[in-house]
Structure formats: structure tokens, C-alpha cells
Amino acid sequence: MTIEELIIEALTAKERFWFVEEMKVIERTDSTVTLHFIIAPKLFIQFFFSQRSKRFSLALVGNSGRLYGRDRERGVWHRHPFGHSEQHELTPEGMSPQPILQFLAEVEEILLVNSLI
């Protein structure tokens, strides 16, 4: 995946999910990008991707910090479960070829089940 492909997926995902108010490119370099999907004033999703190292971090962030997340580091995926975001659960199944769409579907369920919005 390239930064450009990631941004295209993000723009598509923004239109598909009712809870995303706005997308912001927080930082972009030749090899990295950080995006925020704003859900509410103190609730957002952050995506960080490094094209060089292939590191990918996806996080639902609230007042107290990360609420839920998934990360790929050194080619291995792990999850930070909702309610226990300090934990690391290995996820050998990884993520789908469209990780932003998959992550937003997971976040949608978390938001609804936990009445976060």
C-alpha cells in the first residue's frame, strides 16, 4: 500500500460511515501520513501509516487517550481491545486488504454497543 492508496481508501470510507463528521490530514511527508476522522468534539479516529517501514496504526481516541486500536509493527498485527486498550492481543489473521474500511466497521460496533455517540 502507498500513501496515495491509503488516502483514496480513507476518502471512500469517510463517505460510507455515517459517524465520520470530517477527515483531516494532520501530517504528511514523503514516507508517512497521519489522518484524523472526527466523530465528535473529543472523539476521533487516528490513522498513521509509514510507507517505508509499513507500520500502520489505527486508533479510536477519546478524552482519556486510545480506547481501541490495531497496529502492524514489523509485519505483525495486534489489537488493543476496547476497555483494555493497554493490552496487546496478537491477531494472526491480520486485517483485510482495506484496513480502514474494516477498522471503521469495528469502531461503528463499539460506538453503538457502548453508546459513545
C-alpha positions in Angstrom: 0.0 0.0 0.0 1.1 3.5 -0.8 0.2 6.8 1.0 -1.9 7.7 -2.0 -3.8 4.4 -1.9 -4.4 4.9 1.8 -5.8 8.4 1.3 -8.1 7.2 -1.5 -9.4 4.4 0.8 -9.9 7.0 3.6 -11.9 9.3 1.3 -14.1 6.4 0.2 -14.5 5.2 3.8 -15.4 8.7 5.0 -18.4 8.7 2.7 -19.6 5.3 3.8 -19.7 5.7 7.5 -22.4 7.9 9.0 -20.5 8.8 12.2 -17.5 10.4 10.4 -18.0 14.2 10.5 -14.7 15.3 8.9 -11.4 14.0 7.7 -8.2 15.9 8.4 -4.7 15.3 7.1 -2.7 16.0 10.2 0.7 15.4 8.8 2.1 14.2 5.5 5.7 13.6 4.5 7.3 11.7 1.6 7.0 8.5 3.6 4.3 8.9 6.3 0.8 10.2 6.7 -1.4 10.8 9.8 -5.1 11.2 9.3 -7.9 12.0 11.7 -11.6 11.2 11.2 -13.5 13.4 13.5 -16.5 11.8 15.2 -17.4 14.3 17.9 -15.5 17.2 19.6 -13.5 14.8 21.8 -13.7 11.6 19.9 -11.8 10.8 16.7 -10.0 8.0 14.8 -6.4 8.3 14.0 -4.6 6.5 11.2 -0.8 6.6 10.9 1.0 4.9 8.1 4.7 4.7 7.2 5.2 3.6 3.6 8.9 2.9 4.3 8.5 0.6 7.4 4.9 -0.5 6.6 4.0 0.4 10.2 0.3 1.0 10.4 -1.6 2.3 13.5 -5.4 2.7 13.7 -6.9 4.0 16.9 -10.2 5.2 18.3 -9.2 8.1 20.6 -11.3 9.8 23.3 -10.7 12.1 26.3 -8.6 9.5 28.1 -6.5 8.5 25.1 -6.7 5.4 23.0 -10.0 3.5 23.5 -9.4 0.8 20.9 -6.7 0.1 18.3 -5.0 -2.1 15.9 -1.3 -1.9 14.9 1.0 -3.5 12.4 4.6 -3.5 13.5 7.4 -5.4 11.8 4.7 -7.1 9.7 2.7 -8.5 12.7 -0.8 -7.2 13.6 -2.0 -6.8 17.1 -5.2 -5.4 18.7 -5.7 -3.1 21.7 -9.2 -4.3 22.9 -11.9 -1.8 23.9 -11.9 -1.3 27.7 -8.4 -2.8 27.9 -6.5 -0.7 25.4 -3.2 -1.0 27.2 -3.2 -4.8 26.3 -1.8 -6.3 23.2 -3.6 -9.2 21.6 -1.8 -10.8 18.6 -4.1 -11.1 15.6 -2.5 -13.6 13.2 -5.4 -13.1 10.8 -4.2 -9.5 10.3 -6.5 -7.1 8.6 -8.4 -7.1 5.3 -6.9 -5.6 2.1 -8.9 -2.5 3.0 -7.9 -1.9 6.7 -9.6 1.5 7.1 -12.9 0.1 6.0 -12.5 -2.9 8.3 -11.5 -0.7 11.2 -14.4 1.7 10.8 -16.8 -1.2 10.8 -15.3 -2.4 14.1 -15.4 1.2 15.5 -19.1 1.5 14.4 -20.0 -1.5 16.5 -18.0 -0.2 19.5 -19.7 3.2 19.3 -23.2 1.7 19.1 -22.8 -1.0 21.7 -21.2 1.4 24.2 -23.4 4.4 23.4 -20.4 6.6 22.7 -22.3 8.9 20.4 
